């Protein structure tokens, strides 16, 4: 069964088609990756799939409901959560409070209840605090439970966003380049985390440049080029597709690495060299 | 239990209650009581305004307008039409809340300087209406207001008003602290930091901005109504743009996103002009110098800057860094 269906989706900025006539389906319970060269429209697509951008054309259906043109908070209400490539952490709050904000949909209360702090709210707040701490441990932030968010390093902030997104109890979670800026050890831990998310029954959409991560963890891969679908299929099918190699992998790893497994290996070597 | 007493919330409220309870020992005459009441009323406005500016990150340069509407609404209804003061206060508050809701809906879509200009315009329109509709408001001459009375008991004299305003100030601080520590308050702080980040966890940013705008207008309006009944007379001087700026300055001086900061800002910037009245010619100069000094040396405002200095360094952050690196 498909969790999200995208039909003929398009987004124009001025005269430029950032995403054009794009159709695909995200199967429930899978890890679905979106890859493509820089400027292929990956982040634009993610913004469309979470309501941050309004589509210029086409439809987005989620769980059978048409969400096209709705506001981001309505996407969230239907069970869609995301992280950001350029972090959107609430730096005016502690790490724990950031995750507590993620529980807004379950915790929200009326104005009178908030102003007068009814006993029921005080109890719910304590439970919220504990569940947020639990999520922080789940993503490996147990050492940062009392930290201010502006005192945390980049890698920890990326996990914090994942914990915040998880706190919304999403059915679908979109990760925008979660491995960017992480060292190989951290990237490996992320690989493990994504696997655990999928194991929890959360459908994961992954936009990522780290080929090793993508090839290892994805059930299905969508390849974008100039805002259009270039290829779609399993990791195996995609990395042997000559169109993909030419348009994407060929340009990214210009020298040497030819086909198939070699590409993943070349990326791994490159990553090693960066250490 | 001790830890709870030392928390900013319970401890702060307690400290404020003690200050309010003991202050009369130092208030040797009516004039001092008068200043204290003025401080309390300004502090109530500032607590509301700080929810909007400090926590939600939305500016308003028109809050003197809401203060003025509260004052004039109570004055006109109670004095011209003979409404019971409590009914006048409640009706006025309701009407101001509705106005803030209706006007806030379109203007809170604006951001930064544009929002500042729109709220500035709102304040000026309110001022113009109040100072020109002299049939109702008495125009520039002002209007006298009947004393506040509930069930035949009239609130009169500085001492009685001192306790009433002191109690209401405590309630205002309590409400402000409650709101900020609730899911709604976290939503406000979140959208201040990243609107898109808040939206994608399900927070309707526009709805929250509107709500806090209405709440802050209500705080200002209630303080305005009380000020009118207390002083027995209102003139348009408290509805001016200059007063809006004074209110914002109190909030910024005391410390954005700090409820106790708003109170401290109101205390300092309400009493300072009174102290400086002795050498009147230099009053504005000294006032300006104090402001510039604060902005340069304590840009976060007085209370957050002091809190930062006093806060013990936490071990958690440093330990965590090592284990993740």
Interface residues (C-beta under 8 A of the other chain):
Chain A: X50 X51 X52 X71 X72 X73 X75 X76 X77 X81 X82 X84 X88 X89 X90 X91 X92 X93 X97 X100 X101 X102 X103 X104 X105 X107 X108 X109 X111 X113 X114 X115 X116 X117 X121 X125 X128 X140 X141 X143 X144 X145 X146 X147 X148 X151 X152 X153 X155 X156 X164 X165 X167 X168 X186
Chain B: X175 X178 X179 X181 X182 X183 X184 X185 X186 X187 X189 X190 X192 X193 X194 X196 X197 X198 X199 X200 X201 X202 X203 X204 X205 X211 X215 X257 X314 X316 X317 X319 X320 X321 X323 X324 X325
